């Protein structure tokens, strides 16, 4: 008797076939239609959609008028800076802002009448996100902050439009990091939602702190009673204190207990001791340089082989602009460890040297001194007081050596160029008066000695007369 046949296995696409079965498709369409009839095709939704479209009319009417008013006020009260950019941004976004205000008025009217406002709320959320992102792009004008605003504000607006924001916030609050216990024995934790809020608040406050710092810095630069070193010190303090204040304010806004920061004191101290040694050293060195006034903005300095003038003193580095047009950012700690030559610390008048030599055949060395001094005075950048001086420096191998010393009062304009002009004038003066500038030379004398009964000449540098042995 043959065995009973095994039932055939269902094909892999049976689930898809069940899903696309006519009965299932009809059921899905019926449910979709029922949802549309319940939530969309109702008078309340029609009223909201009608008001959303109707709001375009007052937005188009009042938007251009608001824009013209804002631009007129900006021309009178905001000439430059972030305030003017903000006014121009408001003017550009006048029509969307008028549309936003119209939707808000309709929302309040429907709410007071006890009618739902879900669709208007979604439209307001999306429009608000677009206005904020455009405002950040127009005011800050930073690609980085524009991308941050795009990836942060749009997800929040979409979640709010679909009534999912509260659920996401609740889940973020549930993800918490325990930090231990406070002095009273209560558990201390920080949620992911608090961290995100702190970052957002800190970003906004940090940008505001930078704007305020630049505003105060511009005001300080106009105060003639303050020395450049004191101005730089005030700006350094502001650039350090304002970001710290922004962080503390952000923590206070989210309700973070600052006393819990003591939990991380050991880790922070270890991090500063190991990983942040260079940063802390540069901060301390920067304040020291300003406090002792060893270098100041616009000083002409030389550190190592880098020569230029100080254009900016930051908390971490000093900007040194060279004659090549390049700007070197030198860490503050290098000035403390390597030392620096300040050509203009107490007096901007400095002395330069132009050494040269003349042939031993020159008869009147005092005339050479006079010609060299005359050549130095002919250069426009050489000052008259102190007067140039030319001294005999020694008797060299090839000629009589002179050291021409002269003074200039503008080292920021360069040293090599003025020294070159002096050398050219010395060359012209000596050639005009028939004075030879020698080149390196050596007199050679020939000696000989006897090798196997023959005299063999040998080159030698002994100045004694030749002698046969």
C-alpha positions as CSV (number, residue, x, y, z in Angstrom):
1,X,0.0,0.0,0.0
2,X,1.6,3.2,-1.0
3,X,2.4,5.8,1.6
4,X,0.3,8.9,1.9
5,X,1.7,11.7,-0.2
6,X,3.3,14.5,1.8
7,X,1.5,17.9,1.4
8,X,3.4,20.2,-0.9
9,X,5.1,23.2,0.8
10,X,3.5,26.6,0.2
11,X,5.3,28.7,-2.4
12,X,7.5,31.6,-1.0
13,X,5.2,34.2,-2.6
14,X,2.1,33.0,-0.9
15,X,2.3,35.8,1.7
16,X,2.4,38.4,-1.1
17,X,-0.4,36.6,-2.8
18,X,-2.5,36.7,0.4
19,X,-1.7,40.4,0.7
20,X,-2.8,41.2,-2.8
21,X,-5.8,39.0,-2.7
22,X,-8.9,40.9,-3.9
23,X,-10.6,40.5,-0.5
24,X,-7.6,42.0,1.4
25,X,-7.3,44.8,-1.1
26,X,-11.0,45.7,-0.8
27,X,-10.6,45.6,3.0
28,X,-7.6,48.0,2.9
29,X,-9.3,50.4,0.6
30,X,-12.4,50.3,2.8
31,X,-10.3,51.2,5.9
32,X,-8.5,53.9,4.0
33,X,-11.7,55.4,2.8
34,X,-13.2,55.2,6.3
35,X,-10.1,57.0,7.7
36,X,-10.4,59.7,5.1
37,X,-14.1,60.2,5.7
38,X,-13.4,60.4,9.5
39,X,-10.3,62.5,9.6
40,X,-10.0,64.4,6.3
41,X,-13.3,64.6,4.5
42,X,-15.0,66.5,7.3
43,X,-16.1,70.1,7.6
44,X,-13.5,70.9,10.2
45,X,-10.6,69.9,8.0
46,X,-12.2,71.8,5.0
47,X,-12.5,74.9,7.1
48,X,-8.8,74.7,8.2
49,X,-7.6,74.1,4.6
50,X,-9.7,77.0,3.4
51,X,-8.2,79.3,6.0
52,X,-4.7,78.1,5.2
53,X,-5.3,79.1,1.6
54,X,-7.1,82.3,2.4
55,X,-4.2,83.4,4.6
56,X,-2.2,83.8,1.4
57,X,-4.2,87.0,0.6
58,X,-3.2,89.1,3.7
59,X,0.3,87.7,3.5
60,X,0.6,89.0,-0.1
61,X,-1.0,92.3,0.8
62,X,0.9,93.2,4.0
63,X,4.2,91.4,3.3
64,X,5.6,94.1,0.9
65,X,4.5,96.9,3.2
66,X,6.2,95.3,6.2
67,X,9.3,94.8,4.1
68,X,9.4,98.5,3.0
69,X,8.9,99.6,6.6
70,X,11.7,97.4,8.0
71,X,14.1,98.5,5.3
72,X,13.3,102.2,5.9
73,X,13.9,101.8,9.7
74,X,17.1,99.8,9.0
75,X,18.6,102.6,6.9
76,X,18.1,105.0,9.8
77,X,19.0,102.9,12.9
78,X,21.1,100.0,11.7
79,X,24.0,101.0,9.5
80,X,26.4,98.0,9.9
81,X,26.8,94.8,11.7
82,X,24.5,91.9,12.7
83,X,21.6,94.2,13.5
84,X,21.5,95.4,9.9
85,X,21.7,91.8,8.6
86,X,18.9,90.8,10.9
87,X,16.8,93.7,9.7
88,X,17.5,92.8,6.1
89,X,16.6,89.2,6.8
90,X,13.3,90.2,8.4
91,X,12.6,92.4,5.3
92,X,13.3,89.5,2.9
93,X,11.1,87.2,5.0
94,X,8.3,89.8,5.4
95,X,5.7,87.9,3.3
96,X,6.3,84.5,5.1
97,X,6.1,86.2,8.4
98,X,2.8,87.9,7.5
99,X,1.5,84.5,6.4
100,X,2.7,83.0,9.7
101,X,0.8,85.8,11.6
102,X,-2.3,85.2,9.6
103,X,-2.3,81.5,10.3
104,X,-1.8,82.2,14.0
105,X,-4.8,84.5,14.1
106,X,-6.9,81.9,12.4
107,X,-5.7,79.3,14.9
108,X,-6.7,81.5,17.8
109,X,-10.1,82.1,16.3
110,X,-10.8,78.4,15.7
111,X,-9.5,77.5,19.2
112,X,-11.7,80.1,20.8
113,X,-14.7,78.6,18.9
114,X,-13.9,75.1,20.1
115,X,-12.8,73.9,16.7
116,X,-9.8,71.6,16.0
117,X,-6.7,73.2,14.6
118,X,-4.5,70.2,13.7
119,X,-3.9,71.1,10.1
120,X,-3.2,74.8,10.9
121,X,-0.8,73.7,13.6
122,X,1.1,71.5,11.2
123,X,1.3,74.3,8.6
124,X,2.6,76.7,11.3
125,X,5.2,74.3,12.5
126,X,6.6,73.7,9.0
127,X,6.6,77.4,8.1
128,X,8.2,78.3,11.4
129,X,11.1,75.9,10.7
130,X,11.6,77.3,7.2
131,X,11.6,80.9,8.6
132,X,14.1,80.1,11.3
133,X,16.5,78.3,8.9
134,X,16.3,81.1,6.4
135,X,16.9,83.7,9.2
136,X,20.0,81.8,10.4
137,X,21.3,81.6,6.9
138,X,20.8,85.3,6.2
139,X,22.0,86.6,9.5
140,X,24.9,84.4,10.5
141,X,26.0,83.6,6.9
142,X,27.9,80.5,8.0
143,X,27.5,77.2,6.0
144,X,28.2,75.2,9.2
145,X,25.5,76.8,11.3
146,X,23.1,76.7,8.3
147,X,23.6,72.9,8.0
148,X,23.2,72.6,11.8
149,X,19.9,74.5,11.7
150,X,18.7,72.5,8.8
151,X,19.4,69.1,10.4
152,X,18.0,70.1,13.8
153,X,15.0,72.4,13.1
154,X,13.4,70.4,10.2
155,X,13.1,67.1,12.1
156,X,11.6,68.9,15.1
157,X,9.1,70.7,12.8
158,X,8.1,67.4,11.0
159,X,7.6,65.5,14.3
160,X,5.5,68.4,15.7
161,X,3.4,68.5,12.5
162,X,2.6,64.8,12.8
163,X,2.0,65.0,16.6
164,X,5.0,62.8,17.3
165,X,7.2,65.2,19.1
166,X,5.8,64.6,22.6
167,X,6.4,60.8,22.2
168,X,10.0,61.4,21.0
169,X,10.7,63.8,23.9
170,X,9.4,61.3,26.4
171,X,11.6,58.6,25.0
172,X,14.7,60.9,25.1
173,X,13.9,61.7,28.7
174,X,13.8,58.0,29.5
175,X,17.3,57.5,28.2
176,X,19.3,58.9,31.2
177,X,22.9,58.6,32.3
178,X,23.3,58.2,36.0
179,X,25.9,60.5,37.6
180,X,25.8,59.2,41.2
181,X,24.3,60.9,44.2
182,X,24.3,64.4,45.5
183,X,25.0,65.6,49.0
184,X,21.5,64.8,50.2
185,X,21.6,61.2,48.8
186,X,19.3,61.7,45.8
187,X,20.2,60.1,42.6
188,X,21.6,62.4,39.9
189,X,21.1,61.7,36.3
190,X,21.1,63.5,33.0
191,X,18.9,62.5,30.1
192,X,19.7,62.6,26.4
193,X,17.0,65.2,26.0
194,X,18.8,67.5,28.5
195,X,22.0,67.0,26.7
196,X,20.4,68.0,23.3
197,X,18.7,71.0,24.9
198,X,22.0,72.1,26.5
199,X,23.8,71.8,23.1
200,X,21.2,73.9,21.4
201,X,21.0,76.6,24.0
202,X,24.8,76.7,24.2
203,X,25.1,77.1,20.4
204,X,22.7,80.0,20.4
205,X,24.3,81.6,23.5
206,X,27.9,81.0,22.1
207,X,27.0,82.8,18.9
208,X,25.4,85.6,20.9
209,X,28.6,85.8,23.0
210,X,30.8,86.1,19.9
211,X,28.6,88.9,18.5
212,X,28.7,90.7,21.8
213,X,32.5,90.3,22.1
214,X,33.0,91.7,18.6
215,X,30.7,94.7,19.4
216,X,32.6,95.4,22.6
217,X,36.0,95.0,20.9
218,X,35.0,97.5,18.2
219,X,34.0,99.9,21.0
220,X,37.3,99.4,22.9
221,X,39.3,100.0,19.7
222,X,37.9,103.6,19.6
223,X,38.9,104.4,23.2
224,X,42.2,106.3,22.8
225,X,42.8,106.3,26.6
226,X,43.5,102.5,26.6
227,X,46.9,101.2,25.6
228,X,47.0,98.5,22.9
229,X,48.2,96.0,25.5
230,X,45.2,96.8,27.8
231,X,42.8,96.5,24.9
232,X,44.2,93.1,24.0
233,X,44.0,91.9,27.6
234,X,40.3,93.0,27.9
235,X,39.4,91.2,24.6
236,X,41.2,88.1,25.8
237,X,39.3,88.1,29.0
238,X,36.0,88.6,27.2
239,X,36.7,85.7,24.8
240,X,37.4,83.4,27.6
241,X,34.7,84.5,30.1
242,X,31.8,84.8,27.6
243,X,31.9,81.2,26.3
244,X,32.1,79.9,29.9
245,X,29.2,82.1,30.9
246,X,27.2,80.8,27.9
247,X,27.8,77.2,29.0
248,X,26.8,77.9,32.6
249,X,23.6,79.8,31.5
250,X,22.7,76.9,29.1
251,X,23.1,74.4,32.0
252,X,21.0,76.6,34.2
253,X,18.2,76.9,31.6
254,X,17.8,73.1,31.4
255,X,17.8,72.9,35.2
256,X,21.1,71.2,35.6
257,X,22.5,71.3,39.1
258,X,26.0,72.8,38.8
259,X,27.0,71.2,42.1
260,X,27.1,67.8,40.3
261,X,30.0,69.1,38.3
262,X,32.2,68.2,41.3
263,X,31.7,64.6,40.3
264,X,33.9,65.2,37.3
265,X,36.5,67.4,39.0
266,X,39.0,64.6,39.3
267,X,38.7,63.6,35.6
268,X,38.8,67.2,34.5
269,X,42.0,67.8,36.6
270,X,43.6,64.7,35.1
271,X,42.6,65.8,31.6
272,X,44.1,69.2,32.1
273,X,47.3,67.7,33.6
274,X,47.8,65.3,30.7
275,X,46.0,66.2,27.5
276,X,45.6,70.0,27.9
277,X,49.1,71.0,29.0
278,X,49.8,72.8,25.8
279,X,46.4,74.6,25.7
280,X,46.7,75.7,29.3
281,X,50.3,76.8,28.8
282,X,49.4,78.9,25.8
283,X,46.5,80.5,27.7
284,X,48.7,81.4,30.7
285,X,51.5,82.6,28.4
286,X,49.1,84.8,26.5
287,X,48.0,86.6,29.7
288,X,51.6,86.9,30.8
289,X,52.7,88.5,27.6
290,X,49.9,91.1,27.9
291,X,50.4,91.7,31.6
292,X,54.1,92.4,31.4
293,X,53.7,94.2,28.0
294,X,56.7,92.4,26.5
295,X,55.0,92.5,23.1
296,X,52.0,94.5,21.9
297,X,50.0,94.7,18.8
298,X,51.9,96.5,15.9
299,X,55.3,95.7,17.6
300,X,58.0,94.6,15.2
301,X,59.4,91.3,16.5
302,X,61.6,88.4,15.5
303,X,61.2,84.9,16.9
304,X,63.6,82.3,15.5
305,X,63.9,83.0,11.8
306,X,60.5,84.7,11.6
307,X,60.5,88.5,11.3
308,X,57.4,90.6,11.1
309,X,54.9,92.8,13.1
310,X,52.2,91.7,15.5
311,X,48.7,92.0,14.0
312,X,46.7,90.2,16.6
313,X,47.1,88.6,20.0
314,X,44.7,85.8,20.8
315,X,44.3,83.6,23.9
316,X,46.2,80.8,22.2
317,X,48.5,82.4,19.7
318,X,50.1,85.6,18.3
319,X,49.5,86.5,14.7
320,X,52.8,87.7,13.1
321,X,52.6,89.1,9.6
322,X,55.9,89.0,7.6
323,X,57.1,91.1,4.8
324,X,56.2,88.2,2.4
325,X,52.5,88.9,3.2
326,X,52.1,85.6,5.1
327,X,50.7,85.4,8.6
328,X,52.3,83.1,11.1
329,X,50.2,81.9,14.1
330,X,52.8,81.4,16.8
331,X,51.7,79.7,20.1
332,X,52.1,82.0,23.1
333,X,54.2,79.4,24.9
334,X,57.0,79.8,22.3
335,X,57.6,83.4,23.3
336,X,58.2,82.2,26.9
337,X,60.4,79.2,26.1
338,X,62.4,80.5,23.1
339,X,62.5,84.2,23.7
340,X,61.8,87.0,21.3
341,X,63.6,90.0,19.8
342,X,61.3,93.0,20.0
343,X,62.7,95.7,17.6
344,X,60.2,98.3,18.8
345,X,59.4,97.6,22.4
346,X,60.7,100.8,23.9
347,X,61.9,102.7,20.8
348,X,61.0,102.1,17.2
349,X,64.4,103.6,16.1
350,X,66.9,100.7,15.5
351,X,70.4,100.4,14.3
352,X,71.5,98.3,11.3
353,X,75.0,97.3,10.1
354,X,76.4,97.3,6.5
355,X,79.9,95.8,6.6
356,X,82.2,96.1,3.6
357,X,85.9,96.2,2.8
358,X,88.3,98.0,0.5
359,X,91.6,97.1,-1.0
360,X,94.9,97.5,0.8
361,X,96.0,99.7,-2.0
362,X,93.5,102.4,-0.8
363,X,95.6,105.4,0.5
364,X,93.0,107.5,2.4
365,X,90.8,105.3,4.7
366,X,89.2,108.4,6.3
367,X,87.9,109.4,2.8
368,X,86.3,105.9,2.6
369,X,84.5,106.6,5.9
370,X,83.2,109.9,4.7
371,X,81.9,108.3,1.4
372,X,80.2,105.5,3.3
373,X,78.4,107.9,5.6
374,X,77.4,110.1,2.7
375,X,76.0,106.9,0.9
376,X,73.9,106.0,4.0
377,X,72.5,109.5,4.4
378,X,71.3,109.4,0.8
379,X,68.8,106.6,1.6
380,X,65.4,108.1,2.6
381,X,64.6,105.7,5.4
382,X,67.9,106.4,7.2
383,X,67.4,109.0,9.9
384,X,69.7,111.9,10.5
385,X,69.7,111.5,14.3
386,X,71.5,109.4,15.4
387,X,73.8,110.1,12.5
388,X,75.4,107.2,10.5
389,X,78.8,106.1,11.7
390,X,81.5,104.2,9.8
391,X,84.3,102.5,11.8
392,X,87.4,100.5,10.7
393,X,86.5,97.0,11.9
394,X,89.9,95.3,11.2
395,X,92.5,94.3,8.7
396,X,91.2,91.2,7.0
397,X,92.8,88.6,4.7
398,X,91.7,90.4,1.5
399,X,91.3,94.0,2.5
400,X,90.6,96.6,5.2
401,X,87.2,95.9,6.8
402,X,84.7,98.7,7.6
403,X,81.4,98.6,9.6
404,X,78.8,101.1,8.5
405,X,76.2,101.7,11.1
406,X,73.0,103.6,10.5
407,X,69.5,104.0,12.1
408,X,66.0,103.7,10.8
409,X,62.6,104.5,12.5
410,X,60.3,102.1,10.6
411,X,61.4,98.5,11.1
412,X,58.0,97.3,10.1
413,X,58.8,98.4,6.5
414,X,61.6,95.8,6.4
415,X,65.3,95.5,7.2
416,X,66.8,93.8,4.2
417,X,65.5,96.3,1.7
418,X,67.0,99.3,3.4
419,X,70.3,97.5,3.9
420,X,70.3,96.7,0.2
421,X,69.8,100.4,-0.7
422,X,72.7,101.4,1.6
423,X,75.0,98.8,0.0
424,X,74.1,100.0,-3.5
425,X,74.9,103.6,-2.6
426,X,78.3,102.5,-1.0
427,X,79.1,100.6,-4.2
428,X,78.3,103.6,-6.4
429,X,80.4,106.0,-4.2
430,X,83.4,103.7,-4.1
431,X,83.4,103.0,-7.8
432,X,83.0,106.7,-8.6
433,X,86.1,107.5,-6.6
434,X,88.2,104.7,-7.9
435,X,88.3,102.7,-4.7
436,X,88.6,98.9,-5.2
437,X,86.4,96.5,-3.3
438,X,88.6,93.4,-3.0
439,X,87.5,89.8,-3.5
440,X,88.9,86.9,-1.4
441,X,92.5,86.1,-2.5
442,X,95.6,84.3,-1.2
443,X,99.3,84.7,-2.0
444,X,101.0,81.3,-2.7
445,X,104.8,80.9,-2.3
446,X,106.8,77.9,-3.7
447,X,109.2,76.0,-1.6
448,X,111.1,72.8,-2.5
449,X,112.7,69.9,-0.8
450,X,115.2,67.2,-1.8
451,X,113.7,63.8,-2.7
452,X,116.2,61.2,-3.9
453,X,118.7,63.8,-4.9
454,X,116.2,66.0,-6.8
455,X,114.6,69.2,-5.8
456,X,110.7,68.9,-6.0
457,X,108.7,72.1,-5.8
458,X,105.7,72.2,-3.4
459,X,102.9,74.7,-3.0
460,X,102.8,76.4,0.4
461,X,101.1,79.4,2.0
462,X,104.1,80.5,4.1
463,X,104.7,84.2,3.3
464,X,108.5,83.8,3.9
465,X,110.8,84.1,0.9
466,X,111.5,80.9,-1.1
467,X,114.5,79.0,0.2
468,X,116.4,76.0,-1.1
469,X,117.5,73.3,1.2
